[in-house]
Amino acid sequence: MLAGVTVTERQALVDAKRALAFSFESGTNLCDPFLSVVPVTGAAVSVLAIPSAQSTVCASDGMAAHLDELQFDLGEGPCWEALAARRPALHGDLQGEVAPLWPAFSAAVRDDEVGAMYAFPLVLGSLEIGAIDLYSTTSGRLTRGQVTDTVALTQVAAWQVLRRILADAETGEGGSASSRREIHQATGMVLAQLDIAAHDALLLLRAHAFSTGRSVREVANDVVERRLSFTPEPQSQDDTRE
């Protein structure tokens, strides 16, 4: 057992990952697993980077929904910060920050009972989807272990959000045998780039096509011709923080 980590905490993480992994099939809430692992008051999951699908996927309570809606309305806040930087935005003393990165949002929540906010980006390879937004009524920092656990949950949640988006927008993808071969080839290339399963690689091709208003065949051609890669850009050491 890791130092400082109880068996109960490890089991809670395992259970939360399992709940997220089957949430699409079962139609269950994506917010609850985060609340079972991270010591926060509320959570919201939102789609930000796909304009035609921008929405709040789930919110655990009224305040979580309010904070998510504010960020949509203002175009700024922890969620946008996390997605733009592709790393967690951790603000343990929301009301006490002297120079907030998002002045309009900070002013809008000044009278709300929100002491801390933590946002985690929903990204898969180079594809940006949205963010997980966690808030607490009290101020305080997440531990390194809690950040690591939340990142692990976010990676599982990203696939589930993507599946829901595509299920809502699925129109089918026909084409000739040659175009299907190219899609198959592109799927293999994405699989190699990210070391993921074939069905997940195809899911990313479909998601990119949907988010850019193009066909899967066109996206596959870009991958095969090496005009498009799903390999994420490496982060410098300065891009990581507790």
Accessible surface in RSA format (square Angstrom, percent):
REM  Atomic radii and reference values for relative SASA: ProtOr
REM  Chains: A
REM  Algorithm: Lee & Richards
REM  Probe-radius: 1.40
REM  Slices: 20
REM RES _ NUM      All-atoms   Total-Side   Main-Chain    Non-polar    All polar
REM                ABS   REL    ABS   REL    ABS   REL    ABS   REL    ABS   REL
RES MET A   1   171.50  88.8  82.13  54.4  89.36 212.8  96.39  81.9  75.11  99.5
RES LEU A   2   118.37  65.9 113.94  81.5   4.43  11.1 116.59  81.9   1.78   4.8
RES ALA A   3   106.55  98.0  70.53 108.8  36.03  82.0  81.39 114.6  25.16  66.6
RES GLY A   4    80.76  99.6   0.00   N/A  80.76  99.6  44.30 121.6  36.46  81.7
RES VAL A   5    29.44  19.4  27.70  25.1   1.74   4.2  28.61  24.9   0.83   2.2
RES THR A   6    68.62  48.8  67.70  68.6   0.92   2.2  66.25  89.0   2.37   3.6
RES VAL A   7   108.90  71.7 104.82  94.9   4.07   9.8 105.91  92.0   2.99   8.1
RES THR A   8   106.80  76.0 101.32 102.7   5.48  13.1  69.16  92.9  37.63  56.9
RES GLU A   9    89.28  51.3  83.50  63.2   5.78  13.8  37.45  72.4  51.83  42.3
RES ARG A  10    75.44  31.7  74.96  38.2   0.49   1.2  45.79  62.6  29.65  18.0
RES GLN A  11    90.04  50.4  88.26  64.5   1.78   4.2  37.67  80.2  52.38  39.7
RES ALA A  12    29.09  26.7  21.84  33.7   7.25  16.5  28.01  39.4   1.08   2.9
RES LEU A  13    14.00   7.8  14.00  10.0   0.00   0.0  14.00   9.8   0.00   0.0
RES VAL A  14    69.16  45.5  67.65  61.2   1.51   3.6  68.08  59.2   1.08   2.9
RES ASP A  15    64.13  44.9  59.15  58.9   4.97  11.8  26.95  63.4  37.17  37.1
RES ALA A  16     3.24   3.0   0.00   0.0   3.24   7.4   3.00   4.2   0.24   0.6
RES LYS A  17    78.95  38.5  78.28  48.0   0.67   1.6  33.22  29.9  45.74  48.7
RES ARG A  18   126.99  53.3 121.15  61.8   5.84  13.9  53.59  73.2  73.40  44.5
RES ALA A  19    46.66  42.9  33.60  51.8  13.06  29.7  44.66  62.9   2.00   5.3
RES LEU A  20     0.00   0.0   0.00   0.0   0.00   0.0   0.00   0.0   0.00   0.0
RES ALA A  21    41.93  38.6  32.19  49.7   9.74  22.2  32.49  45.8   9.44  25.0
RES PHE A  22   123.46  61.8 123.44  76.5   0.02   0.0 123.46  74.8   0.00   0.0
RES SER A  23     0.31   0.3   0.31   0.4   0.00   0.0   0.31   0.7   0.00   0.0
RES PHE A  24    73.56  36.8  60.14  37.3  13.41  34.9  60.54  36.7  13.02  37.3
RES GLU A  25   126.06  72.4  87.55  66.2  38.51  91.7  60.88 117.8  65.18  53.2
RES SER A  26    69.95  59.1  34.17  45.6  35.77  82.4  42.48  90.5  27.47  38.5
RES GLY A  27    60.62  74.8   0.00   N/A  60.62  74.8  28.46  78.1  32.16  72.0
RES THR A  28    65.07  46.3  59.02  59.8   6.04  14.4  61.53  82.6   3.54   5.3
RES ASN A  29    63.85  44.0  47.45  45.9  16.40  39.5  21.36  51.4  42.49  41.1
RES LEU A  30     0.38   0.2   0.09   0.1   0.29   0.7   0.09   0.1   0.29   0.8
RES CYS A  31     0.01   0.0   0.01   0.0   0.00   0.0   0.01   0.0   0.00   0.0
RES ASP A  32    81.37  57.0  77.51  77.1   3.86   9.1  28.05  66.0  53.32  53.2
RES PRO A  33     9.44   6.9   5.24   4.8   4.19  15.2   9.37   7.7   0.07   0.5
RES PHE A  34     0.00   0.0   0.00   0.0   0.00   0.0   0.00   0.0   0.00   0.0
RES LEU A  35    56.77  31.6  36.00  25.8  20.78  52.2  36.20  25.4  20.57  55.4
RES SER A  36    71.36  60.3  39.61  52.9  31.74  73.1  48.97 104.3  22.39  31.4
RES VAL A  37    30.44  20.0   7.28   6.6  23.16  55.8  10.78   9.4  19.66  53.3
RES VAL A  38     3.14   2.1   0.35   0.3   2.79   6.7   1.22   1.1   1.93   5.2
RES PRO A  39    87.51  63.8  54.94  50.1  32.57 118.4  71.02  58.6  16.50 102.5
RES VAL A  40    22.89  15.1   0.00   0.0  22.89  55.1   2.71   2.4  20.17  54.7
RES THR A  41    60.04  42.7  38.82  39.4  21.22  50.6  36.22  48.7  23.82  36.0
RES GLY A  42     0.00   0.0   0.00   N/A   0.00   0.0   0.00   0.0   0.00   0.0
RES ALA A  43     0.03   0.0   0.00   0.0   0.03   0.1   0.03   0.0   0.00   0.0
RES ALA A  44     1.04   1.0   0.83   1.3   0.21   0.5   0.83   1.2   0.21   0.6
RES VAL A  45     0.17   0.1   0.17   0.2   0.00   0.0   0.17   0.1   0.00   0.0
RES SER A  46     0.31   0.3   0.31   0.4   0.00   0.0   0.00   0.0   0.31   0.4
RES VAL A  47     1.41   0.9   1.41   1.3   0.00   0.0   1.41   1.2   0.00   0.0
RES LEU A  48     4.13   2.3   2.04   1.5   2.09   5.3   2.04   1.4   2.09   5.6
RES ALA A  49    36.73  33.8  10.25  15.8  26.49  60.3  18.33  25.8  18.40  48.7
RES ILE A  50     0.89   0.5   0.89   0.7   0.00   0.0   0.89   0.6   0.00   0.0
RES PRO A  51   101.82  74.2  84.19  76.7  17.63  64.1  85.12  70.3  16.70 103.8
RES SER A  52    91.80  77.6  47.58  63.5  44.22 101.9  55.71 118.6  36.09  50.6
RES ALA A  53    21.81  20.1   9.38  14.5  12.42  28.3  18.87  26.6   2.93   7.8
RES GLN A  54    80.77  45.2  55.08  40.3  25.69  61.2   8.24  17.5  72.53  55.0
RES SER A  55    53.25  45.0  45.35  60.5   7.90  18.2  39.47  84.1  13.78  19.3
RES THR A  56    56.08  39.9  29.85  30.3  26.23  62.5  21.33  28.6  34.75  52.5
RES VAL A  57    44.10  29.0  15.19  13.7  28.91  69.7  20.47  17.8  23.63  64.1
RES CYS A  58    16.95  12.8   8.63   9.6   8.32  19.6  16.95  42.9   0.00   0.0
RES ALA A  59    33.53  30.8   8.34  12.9  25.19  57.3   8.34  11.7  25.19  66.7
RES SER A  60    38.63  32.6   4.45   5.9  34.17  78.7   9.21  19.6  29.42  41.2
RES ASP A  61    52.01  36.4  37.39  37.2  14.62  34.6  43.88 103.3   8.13   8.1
RES GLY A  62    59.43  73.3   0.00   N/A  59.43  73.3  41.81 114.8  17.61  39.4
RES MET A  63    52.80  27.3  44.35  29.4   8.45  20.1  46.68  39.7   6.12   8.1
RES ALA A  64     2.86   2.6   0.80   1.2   2.06   4.7   2.43   3.4   0.43   1.1
RES ALA A  65    40.03  36.8  37.55  57.9   2.49   5.7  37.67  53.1   2.36   6.2
RES HIS A  66    70.98  38.8  67.36  46.8   3.63   9.3  48.56  50.0  22.42  26.1
RES LEU A  67     1.69   0.9   1.69   1.2   0.00   0.0   1.69   1.2   0.00   0.0
RES ASP A  68     1.76   1.2   1.50   1.5   0.27   0.6   0.00   0.0   1.76   1.8
RES GLU A  69   105.28  60.4 103.99  78.7   1.29   3.1  29.22  56.5  76.06  62.1
RES LEU A  70    29.64  16.5  29.45  21.1   0.19   0.5  29.57  20.8   0.07   0.2
RES GLN A  71     1.51   0.8   1.51   1.1   0.00   0.0   1.51   3.2   0.00   0.0
RES PHE A  72    52.56  26.3  32.39  20.1  20.17  52.5  32.77  19.9  19.79  56.6
RES ASP A  73   104.61  73.3  67.64  67.3  36.97  87.4  25.58  60.2  79.03  78.8
RES LEU A  74    73.01  40.7  45.18  32.3  27.83  70.0  49.17  34.5  23.84  64.2
RES GLY A  75    47.51  58.6   0.00   N/A  47.51  58.6  22.25  61.1  25.26  56.6
RES GLU A  76    40.38  23.2  38.87  29.4   1.50   3.6  16.47  31.9  23.90  19.5
RES GLY A  77     0.58   0.7   0.00   N/A   0.58   0.7   0.00   0.0   0.58   1.3
RES PRO A  78     0.00   0.0   0.00   0.0   0.00   0.0   0.00   0.0   0.00   0.0
RES CYS A  79     0.47   0.4   0.47   0.5   0.00   0.0   0.47   1.2   0.00   0.0
RES TRP A  80    66.17  26.6  63.27  30.6   2.90   6.8  63.56  33.9   2.61   4.2
RES GLU A  81    29.56  17.0  20.03  15.2   9.54  22.7  24.10  46.6   5.47   4.5
RES ALA A  82     0.23   0.2   0.00   0.0   0.23   0.5   0.23   0.3   0.00   0.0
RES LEU A  83     8.97   5.0   8.97   6.4   0.00   0.0   8.97   6.3   0.00   0.0
RES ALA A  84    88.17  81.1  50.70  78.2  37.47  85.2  62.40  87.9  25.77  68.3
RES ALA A  85    38.74  35.6  17.40  26.9  21.34  48.5  27.87  39.3  10.87  28.8
RES ARG A  86    60.11  25.2  50.65  25.8   9.46  22.5  32.28  44.1  27.82  16.9
RES ARG A  87    59.66  25.0  57.51  29.3   2.15   5.1   8.59  11.7  51.07  31.0
RES PRO A  88    24.76  18.0  24.03  21.9   0.73   2.7  24.03  19.8   0.73   4.6
RES ALA A  89     0.81   0.7   0.43   0.7   0.39   0.9   0.81   1.1   0.00   0.0
RES LEU A  90    31.53  17.6  12.50   8.9  19.03  47.8  12.50   8.8  19.03  51.2
RES HIS A  91    15.26   8.3  13.52   9.4   1.74   4.5  12.82  13.2   2.44   2.8
RES GLY A  92    14.13  17.4   0.00   N/A  14.13  17.4   4.21  11.6   9.91  22.2
RES ASP A  93    76.53  53.6  73.47  73.1   3.06   7.2  28.70  67.6  47.83  47.7
RES LEU A  94     3.76   2.1   1.12   0.8   2.63   6.6   1.12   0.8   2.63   7.1
RES GLN A  95    59.38  33.2  44.48  32.5  14.90  35.5  42.98  91.5  16.40  12.4
RES GLY A  96    43.14  53.2   0.00   N/A  43.14  53.2  23.25  63.8  19.89  44.5
RES GLU A  97    48.47  27.8  33.83  25.6  14.63  34.8  28.65  55.4  19.82  16.2
RES VAL A  98   148.95  98.0 116.92 105.9  32.03  77.2 123.20 107.0  25.75  69.8
RES ALA A  99    87.46  80.4  61.68  95.2  25.78  58.7  66.47  93.6  20.99  55.6
RES PRO A 100    33.44  24.4  19.24  17.5  14.20  51.6  19.68  16.2  13.77  85.6
RES LEU A 101   118.47  66.0  88.88  63.6  29.58  74.4  92.98  65.3  25.49  68.6
RES TRP A 102     7.39   3.0   7.22   3.5   0.16   0.4   7.39   3.9   0.00   0.0
RES PRO A 103    88.77  64.7  82.85  75.5   5.92  21.5  84.54  69.8   4.23  26.3
RES ALA A 104    47.79  43.9  34.34  53.0  13.45  30.6  43.83  61.7   3.96  10.5
RES PHE A 105     0.00   0.0   0.00   0.0   0.00   0.0   0.00   0.0   0.00   0.0
RES SER A 106     4.73   4.0   4.19   5.6   0.54   1.2   1.59   3.4   3.14   4.4
RES ALA A 107    69.04  63.5  50.78  78.4  18.27  41.6  54.28  76.4  14.77  39.1
RES ALA A 108    47.05  43.3  15.62  24.1  31.43  71.5  28.01  39.4  19.05  50.5
RES VAL A 109     1.16   0.8   1.16   1.1   0.00   0.0   1.16   1.0   0.00   0.0
RES ARG A 110   104.27  43.8  90.83  46.3  13.44  32.0  53.14  72.6  51.13  31.0
RES ASP A 111   140.23  98.2 107.53 107.0  32.70  77.3  38.78  91.3 101.45 101.2
RES ASP A 112    36.59  25.6  25.76  25.6  10.83  25.6   3.12   7.3  33.48  33.4
RES GLU A 113   137.40  78.9 127.62  96.6   9.78  23.3  53.10 102.7  84.30  68.8
RES VAL A 114     2.35   1.5   0.00   0.0   2.35   5.7   0.43   0.4   1.92   5.2
RES GLY A 115     9.49  11.7   0.00   N/A   9.49  11.7   9.33  25.6   0.16   0.4
RES ALA A 116     0.00   0.0   0.00   0.0   0.00   0.0   0.00   0.0   0.00   0.0
RES MET A 117     0.05   0.0   0.05   0.0   0.00   0.0   0.05   0.0   0.00   0.0
RES TYR A 118     8.10   3.8   8.10   4.6   0.00   0.0   1.12   0.8   6.98   8.6
RES ALA A 119     0.00   0.0   0.00   0.0   0.00   0.0   0.00   0.0   0.00   0.0
RES PHE A 120     0.80   0.4   0.80   0.5   0.00   0.0   0.80   0.5   0.00   0.0
RES PRO A 121    14.23  10.4   9.71   8.9   4.52  16.4   9.71   8.0   4.52  28.1
RES LEU A 122     0.03   0.0   0.00   0.0   0.03   0.1   0.03   0.0   0.00   0.0
RES VAL A 123    36.56  24.1  27.47  24.9   9.09  21.9  27.47  23.9   9.09  24.7
RES LEU A 124    13.67   7.6  11.29   8.1   2.38   6.0  13.67   9.6   0.00   0.0
RES GLY A 125    15.60  19.2   0.00   N/A  15.60  19.2   1.42   3.9  14.18  31.8
RES SER A 126    47.24  39.9  28.46  38.0  18.78  43.3  23.85  50.8  23.39  32.8
RES LEU A 127    11.45   6.4   8.52   6.1   2.93   7.4  11.45   8.0   0.00   0.0
RES GLU A 128    60.96  35.0  54.71  41.4   6.25  14.9   8.93  17.3  52.03  42.5
RES ILE A 129     0.00   0.0   0.00   0.0   0.00   0.0   0.00   0.0   0.00   0.0
RES GLY A 130     0.00   0.0   0.00   N/A   0.00   0.0   0.00   0.0   0.00   0.0
RES ALA A 131     0.00   0.0   0.00   0.0   0.00   0.0   0.00   0.0   0.00   0.0
RES ILE A 132     0.00   0.0   0.00   0.0   0.00   0.0   0.00   0.0   0.00   0.0
RES ASP A 133     5.88   4.1   3.50   3.5   2.38   5.6   2.27   5.4   3.60   3.6
RES LEU A 134     0.13   0.1   0.00   0.0   0.13   0.3   0.13   0.1   0.00   0.0
RES TYR A 135    10.97   5.1  10.97   6.2   0.00   0.0   3.17   2.4   7.81   9.6
RES SER A 136    11.23   9.5  11.23  15.0   0.00   0.0   1.98   4.2   9.24  12.9
RES THR A 137    67.48  48.0  49.76  50.4  17.72  42.2  30.36  40.8  37.11  56.1
RES THR A 138    94.41  67.1  89.07  90.3   5.34  12.7  71.34  95.8  23.07  34.9
RES SER A 139    68.65  58.0  45.00  60.1  23.65  54.5   8.27  17.6  60.38  84.6
RES GLY A 140    35.96  44.3   0.00   N/A  35.96  44.3  35.32  96.9   0.64   1.4
RES ARG A 141   177.56  74.6 147.45  75.2  30.12  71.7  64.46  88.1 113.10  68.5
RES LEU A 142    10.30   5.7   3.75   2.7   6.55  16.5   3.85   2.7   6.46  17.4
RES THR A 143    74.95  53.3  70.91  71.9   4.04   9.6  68.96  92.6   5.99   9.0
RES ARG A 144   153.22  64.3 150.75  76.8   2.48   5.9  63.57  86.9  89.65  54.3
RES GLY A 145    41.85  51.6   0.00   N/A  41.85  51.6  36.14  99.2   5.71  12.8
RES GLN A 146    50.32  28.1  48.39  35.4   1.92   4.6  16.00  34.0  34.32  26.0
RES VAL A 147    15.08   9.9  15.08  13.7   0.00   0.0  15.08  13.1   0.00   0.0
RES THR A 148    83.20  59.2  78.82  79.9   4.39  10.5  62.71  84.2  20.49  31.0
RES ASP A 149    17.47  12.2  17.28  17.2   0.19   0.4   0.25   0.6  17.22  17.2
RES THR A 150     0.00   0.0   0.00   0.0   0.00   0.0   0.00   0.0   0.00   0.0
RES VAL A 151    50.67  33.3  50.37  45.6   0.30   0.7  50.67  44.0   0.00   0.0
RES ALA A 152    22.77  20.9  19.31  29.8   3.47   7.9  21.13  29.8   1.65   4.4
RES LEU A 153     0.00   0.0   0.00   0.0   0.00   0.0   0.00   0.0   0.00   0.0
RES THR A 154     6.25   4.4   6.24   6.3   0.01   0.0   6.24   8.4   0.01   0.0
RES GLN A 155   106.01  59.3 104.07  76.1   1.94   4.6  34.74  73.9  71.28  54.1
RES VAL A 156    35.06  23.1  32.36  29.3   2.71   6.5  35.05  30.5   0.01   0.0
RES ALA A 157     0.00   0.0   0.00   0.0   0.00   0.0   0.00   0.0   0.00   0.0
RES ALA A 158     0.38   0.3   0.38   0.6   0.00   0.0   0.38   0.5   0.00   0.0
RES TRP A 159    39.81  16.0  39.81  19.3   0.00   0.0  20.82  11.1  18.99  30.8
RES GLN A 160     9.10   5.1   9.10   6.6   0.00   0.0   0.00   0.0   9.10   6.9
RES VAL A 161     0.38   0.3   0.36   0.3   0.03   0.1   0.38   0.3   0.00   0.0
RES LEU A 162     0.26   0.1   0.26   0.2   0.00   0.0   0.26   0.2   0.00   0.0
RES ARG A 163    48.40  20.3  45.31  23.1   3.09   7.4  12.20  16.7  36.20  21.9
RES ARG A 164    57.18  24.0  55.48  28.3   1.70   4.0  29.31  40.1  27.87  16.9
RES ILE A 165    13.16   7.5   8.76   6.5   4.40  10.6  12.36   8.9   0.80   2.2
RES LEU A 166     9.90   5.5   9.44   6.8   0.47   1.2   9.44   6.6   0.47   1.3
RES ALA A 167    56.97  52.4  26.57  41.0  30.40  69.2  34.01  47.9  22.96  60.8
RES ASP A 168   132.44  92.8  92.97  92.5  39.47  93.3  31.37  73.8 101.07 100.8
RES ALA A 169    34.05  31.3  15.02  23.2  19.03  43.3  24.75  34.9   9.30  24.6
RES GLU A 170    98.33  56.5  68.44  51.8  29.89  71.2  47.37  91.6  50.96  41.6
RES THR A 171   130.41  92.8  90.16  91.4  40.25  95.9  74.78 100.4  55.62  84.1
RES GLY A 172    48.61  59.9   0.00   N/A  48.61  59.9  33.93  93.1  14.68  32.9
RES GLU A 173    74.71  42.9  38.82  29.4  35.89  85.4  24.72  47.8  49.99  40.8
RES GLY A 174    49.52  61.1   0.00   N/A  49.52  61.1  36.88 101.2  12.65  28.3
RES GLY A 175    40.76  50.3   0.00   N/A  40.76  50.3  17.96  49.3  22.80  51.1
RES SER A 176    65.35  55.2  49.05  65.5  16.30  37.5  52.28 111.3  13.07  18.3
RES ALA A 177    50.69  46.6  44.56  68.8   6.13  13.9  45.05  63.4   5.64  15.0
RES SER A 178    63.98  54.1  55.92  74.6   8.05  18.6  35.83  76.3  28.15  39.4
RES SER A 179    15.80  13.4  11.90  15.9   3.90   9.0  15.63  33.3   0.18   0.2
RES ARG A 180   130.39  54.7 124.71  63.6   5.68  13.5  55.67  76.1  74.73  45.3
RES ARG A 181   156.98  65.9 149.82  76.4   7.16  17.0  74.86 102.3  82.11  49.8
RES GLU A 182    43.05  24.7  40.07  30.3   2.99   7.1  12.35  23.9  30.70  25.1
RES ILE A 183    21.34  12.1  21.34  15.9   0.00   0.0  21.34  15.4   0.00   0.0
RES HIS A 184   142.92  78.1 137.28  95.4   5.64  14.4  89.13  91.9  53.79  62.6
RES GLN A 185    96.65  54.0  88.11  64.4   8.54  20.3  31.93  68.0  64.72  49.1
RES ALA A 186     0.00   0.0   0.00   0.0   0.00   0.0   0.00   0.0   0.00   0.0
RES THR A 187    13.61   9.7  13.61  13.8   0.00   0.0  11.88  16.0   1.73   2.6
RES GLY A 188    35.04  43.2   0.00   N/A  35.04  43.2  29.33  80.5   5.71  12.8
RES MET A 189    34.27  17.7  28.69  19.0   5.59  13.3  30.24  25.7   4.03   5.3
RES VAL A 190     0.00   0.0   0.00   0.0   0.00   0.0   0.00   0.0   0.00   0.0
RES LEU A 191    65.46  36.5  65.46  46.8   0.00   0.0  65.46  46.0   0.00   0.0
RES ALA A 192    79.41  73.0  49.66  76.6  29.75  67.7  56.62  79.7  22.79  60.4
RES GLN A 193    55.35  31.0  27.49  20.1  27.86  66.3  24.03  51.1  31.32  23.8
RES LEU A 194    37.70  21.0  16.61  11.9  21.09  53.0  21.45  15.1  16.25  43.7
RES ASP A 195   133.60  93.6 112.23 111.7  21.38  50.5  32.36  76.2 101.24 101.0
RES ILE A 196    40.37  23.0  26.21  19.5  14.16  34.1  35.14  25.3   5.23  14.2
RES ALA A 197    46.32  42.6  31.19  48.1  15.13  34.4  41.24  58.1   5.08  13.4
RES ALA A 198    54.63  50.2  49.32  76.1   5.31  12.1  49.54  69.8   5.09  13.5
RES HIS A 199   119.13  65.1 106.75  74.2  12.38  31.7  82.38  84.9  36.74  42.8
RES ASP A 200    21.41  15.0  21.41  21.3   0.00   0.0   0.00   0.0  21.41  21.4
RES ALA A 201     0.00   0.0   0.00   0.0   0.00   0.0   0.00   0.0   0.00   0.0
RES LEU A 202    65.62  36.5  65.62  46.9   0.00   0.0  65.62  46.1   0.00   0.0
RES LEU A 203    10.45   5.8  10.26   7.3   0.19   0.5  10.31   7.2   0.15   0.4
RES LEU A 204     0.35   0.2   0.35   0.2   0.00   0.0   0.35   0.2   0.00   0.0
RES LEU A 205     0.00   0.0   0.00   0.0   0.00   0.0   0.00   0.0   0.00   0.0
RES ARG A 206    68.61  28.8  65.90  33.6   2.71   6.5  20.98  28.7  47.63  28.9
RES ALA A 207     0.25   0.2   0.00   0.0   0.25   0.6   0.25   0.3   0.00   0.0
RES HIS A 208    34.97  19.1  34.97  24.3   0.00   0.0  23.35  24.1  11.62  13.5
RES ALA A 209     3.41   3.1   3.32   5.1   0.09   0.2   3.32   4.7   0.09   0.2
RES PHE A 210    56.75  28.4  41.60  25.8  15.15  39.4  49.18  29.8   7.57  21.7
RES SER A 211    30.48  25.8  10.00  13.4  20.48  47.2   6.95  14.8  23.53  33.0
RES THR A 212    66.75  47.5  37.09  37.6  29.66  70.7  45.84  61.6  20.91  31.6
RES GLY A 213    72.76  89.7   0.00   N/A  72.76  89.7  37.88 104.0  34.88  78.1
RES ARG A 214    92.25  38.7  73.38  37.4  18.86  44.9  35.68  48.8  56.57  34.3
RES SER A 215    31.87  26.9  22.89  30.5   8.99  20.7  27.48  58.5   4.39   6.2
RES VAL A 216    12.49   8.2  12.32  11.2   0.18   0.4  12.32  10.7   0.18   0.5
RES ARG A 217    84.81  35.6  83.40  42.5   1.41   3.4  14.65  20.0  70.16  42.5
RES GLU A 218    86.36  49.6  80.64  61.0   5.71  13.6  31.35  60.6  55.01  44.9
RES VAL A 219     0.00   0.0   0.00   0.0   0.00   0.0   0.00   0.0   0.00   0.0
RES ALA A 220     0.00   0.0   0.00   0.0   0.00   0.0   0.00   0.0   0.00   0.0
RES ASN A 221    48.43  33.4  48.43  46.8   0.00   0.0  10.97  26.4  37.46  36.2
RES ASP A 222    20.07  14.1  20.07  20.0   0.00   0.0   0.32   0.8  19.75  19.7
RES VAL A 223     0.37   0.2   0.00   0.0   0.37   0.9   0.00   0.0   0.37   1.0
RES VAL A 224    28.69  18.9  16.65  15.1  12.05  29.0  16.65  14.5  12.05  32.7
RES GLU A 225    96.03  55.1  75.13  56.8  20.90  49.8  11.96  23.1  84.07  68.6
RES ARG A 226   192.71  80.9 160.51  81.8  32.21  76.7  60.25  82.3 132.46  80.3
RES ARG A 227   152.91  64.2 112.58  57.4  40.33  96.0  73.47 100.4  79.43  48.1
RES LEU A 228    33.37  18.6  28.72  20.5   4.64  11.7  31.35  22.0   2.02   5.4
RES SER A 229    58.35  49.3  44.75  59.7  13.60  31.3  38.68  82.4  19.67  27.6
RES PHE A 230     0.40   0.2   0.40   0.2   0.00   0.0   0.40   0.2   0.00   0.0
RES THR A 231    70.48  50.1  58.60  59.4  11.88  28.3  50.99  68.5  19.49  29.5
RES PRO A 232    56.59  41.2  48.83  44.5   7.76  28.2  49.97  41.3   6.61  41.1
RES GLU A 233   154.73  88.8 137.76 104.2  16.97  40.4  54.15 104.7 100.57  82.1
RES PRO A 234   133.03  97.0 102.85  93.8  30.19 109.7 113.61  93.8  19.42 120.7
RES GLN A 235    85.83  48.0  53.40  39.0  32.43  77.2  29.80  63.4  56.03  42.5
RES SER A 236    63.84  53.9  50.04  66.8  13.80  31.8  52.02 110.8  11.82  16.6
RES GLN A 237   167.42  93.6 151.82 111.0  15.60  37.1  58.51 124.6 108.90  82.6
RES ASP A 238   133.13  93.3 107.15 106.6  25.98  61.4  33.63  79.1  99.51  99.2
RES ASP A 239    41.89  29.3  41.61  41.4   0.28   0.7   2.19   5.2  39.70  39.6
RES THR A 240    93.34  66.4  74.67  75.7  18.67  44.5  61.19  82.2  32.15  48.6
RES ARG A 241   114.82  48.2  89.14  45.4  25.68  61.1  53.90  73.7  60.92  36.9
RES GLU A 242    71.12  40.8  50.75  38.4  20.37  48.5  10.56  20.4  60.56  49.4
END  Absolute sums over single chains surface
CHAIN  1 A    11852.2       8946.5       2905.7       6757.3       5094.9
END  Absolute sums over all chains
TOTAL         11852.2       8946.5       2905.7       6757.3       5094.9
